[in-house]
Structures are given as structure tokens and as C-alpha cells.
């Protein structure tokens, strides 16, 4: 799934105690006839509207890949570009910065681990993710890299291009056939 964080976010919490709901006001004391109400809000200075469902996330299918196509560490067995679109960006949004997080692979910590489990899970493979206007910057599970996409000043929208790759992660025992399911969370900051 994809999460969004926003620059210039102001969050506040206000606690109010209401006591005595009858026609006459009673003293505000904490007892069985009182309720503590916490009201929260987030005020954002800049936002965009995502073109994907927050509940469904974004699915990228790399298809079927022969293990022989990834014989050596770092060999790419499949790659697929995908786009995340943002529309209706506030006039003050000129760029969107994206970082990522997830579970790192045990042998290639800059790649996302295969999260498939059980007897039908592939081993010796990991997923790498690249972003930026040319998809040449690797996004890692540790959020150590960021990519920036310019927002079109006329349309107030941006199509953010990414590239997912399935690679041989260099596991000593090699690759075993099976399913691959890897999750990356992308965080977007509006600038």
C-alpha cells in the first residue's frame, strides 16, 4: 500500500471534559458522569489527489520468470514499468519527493525481500525498485534514497514513473522455484 505524508502539517489535539448534560450546568469533575473527549485534526498546507485506491494499493505483476534467466547474482529476470498519478495538486505544490520502506532481502539489503511463505515460496530472489523521471535511482527498504518528480504547473498533476525488477539476490544456495510477493511502501512529501 501507499502512504502519504505532507510537508507543513500541523496536528493538534484538544481535550474537553463535558460534565452534566442536564438543563443545569454542574461542576466539571472527573467522575462516572463525565466523558473525556479528544478531538484531533490534521491541517495540510499542500495536497494532491492520488489516482489509486488506498485500500487496494497498487499491484505490479512481473509474470512468470525462468530461474535460468537469473543464473548469477544481480541478474534481472523480469522488469516492469508502472506509473502512479497525482492530480488536483494545490497551486503551491511544485515537486513530489518519494522515499520507500519495507523488508530488506537478507543477502541484498538494498532490495525488497520476497514475502511469500511456505513450500511454494521462491528463494534466492528479491525485488528492486527504481524511480525518478528516468527510473535510474534505486529506492531501498531503508529509505536511504529519495526521488523527486516535478508537478506540472498548468495541469497541477504529475505522473510518477517507477520500474520494478525481479533479481537474483545472490543467495549461496541459489534460486528455487516458487511464488514471489514483495511489498514496498512509498512515502510522498509535497514541496
Secondary structure in CASP SS format (residue, H / E / C, confidence):
PFRMAT SS
TARGET T0000
AUTHOR 0000-0000-0000
METHOD secondary structure of the structure
MODEL  1
X C 1.00
X C 1.00
X E 1.00
X E 1.00
X C 1.00
X C 1.00
X C 1.00
X C 1.00
X C 1.00
X E 1.00
X E 1.00
X E 1.00
X E 1.00
X E 1.00
X E 1.00
X E 1.00
X E 1.00
X E 1.00
X E 1.00
X C 1.00
X C 1.00
X C 1.00
X C 1.00
X C 1.00
X C 1.00
X C 1.00
X C 1.00
X C 1.00
X C 1.00
X C 1.00
X C 1.00
X C 1.00
X C 1.00
X E 1.00
X E 1.00
X E 1.00
X E 1.00
X E 1.00
X E 1.00
X E 1.00
X E 1.00
X E 1.00
X E 1.00
X C 1.00
X C 1.00
X C 1.00
X C 1.00
X C 1.00
X E 1.00
X E 1.00
X C 1.00
X C 1.00
X C 1.00
X C 1.00
X C 1.00
X C 1.00
X C 1.00
X C 1.00
X C 1.00
X C 1.00
X C 1.00
X C 1.00
X C 1.00
X C 1.00
X C 1.00
X C 1.00
X H 1.00
X H 1.00
X H 1.00
X H 1.00
X C 1.00
X C 1.00
X C 1.00
X C 1.00
X C 1.00
X E 1.00
X E 1.00
X E 1.00
X E 1.00
X E 1.00
X E 1.00
X E 1.00
X E 1.00
X E 1.00
X E 1.00
X E 1.00
X E 1.00
X C 1.00
X C 1.00
X C 1.00
X C 1.00
X C 1.00
X C 1.00
X C 1.00
X E 1.00
X E 1.00
X E 1.00
X E 1.00
X E 1.00
X E 1.00
X E 1.00
X E 1.00
X C 1.00
X E 1.00
X C 1.00
X C 1.00
X C 1.00
X C 1.00
X C 1.00
X C 1.00
X C 1.00
X E 1.00
X E 1.00
X C 1.00
X C 1.00
X C 1.00
X C 1.00
X C 1.00
X C 1.00
X C 1.00
X E 1.00
X C 1.00
X E 1.00
X C 1.00
X E 1.00
X E 1.00
X E 1.00
X E 1.00
X E 1.00
X E 1.00
X E 1.00
X C 1.00
X C 1.00
X C 1.00
X C 1.00
X C 1.00
X E 1.00
X E 1.00
X E 1.00
X C 1.00
X C 1.00
X C 1.00
X C 1.00
X C 1.00
X C 1.00
X C 1.00
X E 1.00
X E 1.00
X E 1.00
X E 1.00
X C 1.00
X C 1.00
X C 1.00
X C 1.00
X C 1.00
X C 1.00
X C 1.00
X E 1.00
X E 1.00
X E 1.00
X E 1.00
X E 1.00
X E 1.00
X E 1.00
X E 1.00
X E 1.00
X E 1.00
X E 1.00
X C 1.00
X C 1.00
X C 1.00
X C 1.00
X C 1.00
X C 1.00
X C 1.00
X E 1.00
X C 1.00
X C 1.00
X E 1.00
X C 1.00
X C 1.00
X C 1.00
X C 1.00
X E 1.00
X E 1.00
X E 1.00
X E 1.00
X E 1.00
X E 1.00
X E 1.00
X C 1.00
END
